[in-house]
């Protein structure tokens, strides 16, 4: 069965974006950018992949992405309606309308969507692209966390999980550190 993996960057105080959805304050060193491009190329939006010459780079870990409206909508400013054209894209929203056949809007229960996707046999996992409310609502189905932790305190913003109090144990399994102290840590559901 496929896994749902929450691959996300966060400040050391647990925010995935600032109060106005800012994310440009994260100190991302060049060695970490190279690592992300090599290890998880499919998590790089399509319009940025072109900039790095990654158009033809195959997906390595994920073939499907699930995201909330808050994660999807900034793509419209690029402008694009298909920010991850190299993945199957699902946007969970009861109100959003998207005129693009490559992006599916899921109006129902996101847990049921993820369970359907997990039952598929594609050989690759499901990328939970955020945001905090979506991650909290899908916490019962998250199998693995891959947290890019940046050495900066945000103070406020969009929390990594924004939902009800729900203590859920995960076990750290691996960690990598980069030139400025940023780290990536893998956690599996305990």
Secondary structure as GFF3:
##gff-version 3
##sequence-region A 1 190
A	DSSP	beta_strand	4	11	.	.	.	ID=ss1
A	DSSP	beta_strand	15	17	.	.	.	ID=ss2
A	DSSP	alpha_helix	30	39	.	.	.	ID=ss3
A	DSSP	three_ten_helix	41	43	.	.	.	ID=ss4
A	DSSP	alpha_helix	46	51	.	.	.	ID=ss5
A	DSSP	beta_strand	62	68	.	.	.	ID=ss6
A	DSSP	alpha_helix	69	72	.	.	.	ID=ss7
A	DSSP	three_ten_helix	73	77	.	.	.	ID=ss8
A	DSSP	beta_strand	88	92	.	.	.	ID=ss9
A	DSSP	beta_strand	103	106	.	.	.	ID=ss10
A	DSSP	alpha_helix	110	119	.	.	.	ID=ss11
A	DSSP	beta_strand	125	130	.	.	.	ID=ss12
A	DSSP	alpha_helix	132	138	.	.	.	ID=ss13
A	DSSP	three_ten_helix	139	141	.	.	.	ID=ss14
A	DSSP	beta_strand	144	150	.	.	.	ID=ss15
A	DSSP	beta_strand	158	159	.	.	.	ID=ss16
A	DSSP	beta_strand	170	177	.	.	.	ID=ss17
A	DSSP	beta_strand	183	189	.	.	.	ID=ss18
###
